[in-house]
Amino acid sequence: MNAKEKQYQGALDAMFTKEGYLKSNLNPTDIAARVYTAVEIAIGDGGFRAKEVVENFSQLMEMDSVRYSKQRKFYG
């Protein structure tokens, strides 16, 4: 890889995650809002279940990998 290609790759790495998502779109508030909207679209119950899903999601995101593995074992 020449210097120009390295510079270009560095810019891409700074802007995107390895999965290809923009890093700026990955803050927890935006993720929670999009999860809420997705649940509301799917269920359409006025937001009650969507709020519950976002709360559960927030709790899962705070867990370490061991505790999260236990949750997956019990709840899928």
C-alpha positions as CSV (number, residue, x, y, z in Angstrom):
1,M,0.0,0.0,0.0
2,N,1.5,3.4,-1.0
3,A,1.3,6.5,1.1
4,K,-1.8,7.9,-0.6
5,E,-3.7,4.6,-0.1
6,K,-2.6,4.5,3.6
7,Q,-3.9,8.0,4.0
8,Y,-7.2,7.1,2.4
9,Q,-7.5,3.9,4.5
10,G,-6.8,5.9,7.7
11,A,-9.6,8.3,6.8
12,L,-12.0,5.4,6.2
13,D,-11.0,3.7,9.5
14,A,-11.6,7.0,11.3
15,M,-15.0,7.5,9.8
16,F,-16.5,3.9,9.7
17,T,-16.5,0.9,12.0
18,K,-15.2,-2.4,10.6
19,E,-18.8,-3.5,9.9
20,G,-19.2,-0.4,7.6
21,Y,-21.4,1.8,9.9
22,L,-20.7,5.5,10.3
23,K,-19.2,6.0,13.7
24,S,-21.2,9.2,14.2
25,N,-24.4,7.3,14.0
26,L,-23.6,4.9,16.8
27,N,-24.2,7.0,19.9
28,P,-26.6,5.4,22.5
29,T,-29.3,8.0,22.2
30,D,-29.6,7.6,18.5
31,I,-29.7,3.8,18.8
32,A,-32.4,3.9,21.5
33,A,-34.5,6.3,19.4
34,R,-34.2,4.1,16.3
35,V,-35.1,1.0,18.3
36,Y,-38.1,2.8,19.8
37,T,-39.2,3.8,16.3
38,A,-38.7,0.3,14.9
39,V,-40.7,-1.3,17.7
40,E,-43.5,1.3,17.4
41,I,-43.7,0.7,13.6
42,A,-43.9,-3.1,14.2
43,I,-46.3,-3.1,17.1
44,G,-48.1,0.2,16.9
45,D,-49.5,0.3,20.5
46,G,-48.8,3.9,21.2
47,G,-45.3,3.4,22.5
48,F,-45.9,1.3,25.6
49,R,-44.0,-1.8,24.4
50,A,-41.4,0.4,22.6
51,K,-40.5,2.1,25.8
52,E,-40.2,-1.3,27.5
53,V,-38.0,-2.6,24.7
54,V,-35.7,0.4,24.9
55,E,-35.4,0.1,28.7
56,N,-34.5,-3.6,28.4
57,F,-32.0,-2.8,25.6
58,S,-30.4,-0.1,27.8
59,Q,-30.0,-2.6,30.6
60,L,-28.5,-5.2,28.3
61,M,-26.0,-2.7,27.0
62,E,-24.8,-1.9,30.5
63,M,-24.1,-5.6,31.2
64,D,-20.7,-7.2,31.0
65,S,-20.3,-10.2,28.6
66,V,-20.7,-12.8,31.4
67,R,-24.0,-11.4,32.7
68,Y,-25.2,-10.9,29.1
69,S,-24.5,-14.5,28.4
70,K,-26.6,-15.6,31.3
71,Q,-29.5,-13.4,30.1
72,R,-29.3,-14.9,26.6
73,K,-29.3,-18.4,28.2
74,F,-32.5,-17.7,30.0
75,Y,-34.3,-15.5,27.5
76,G,-32.9,-16.3,24.1
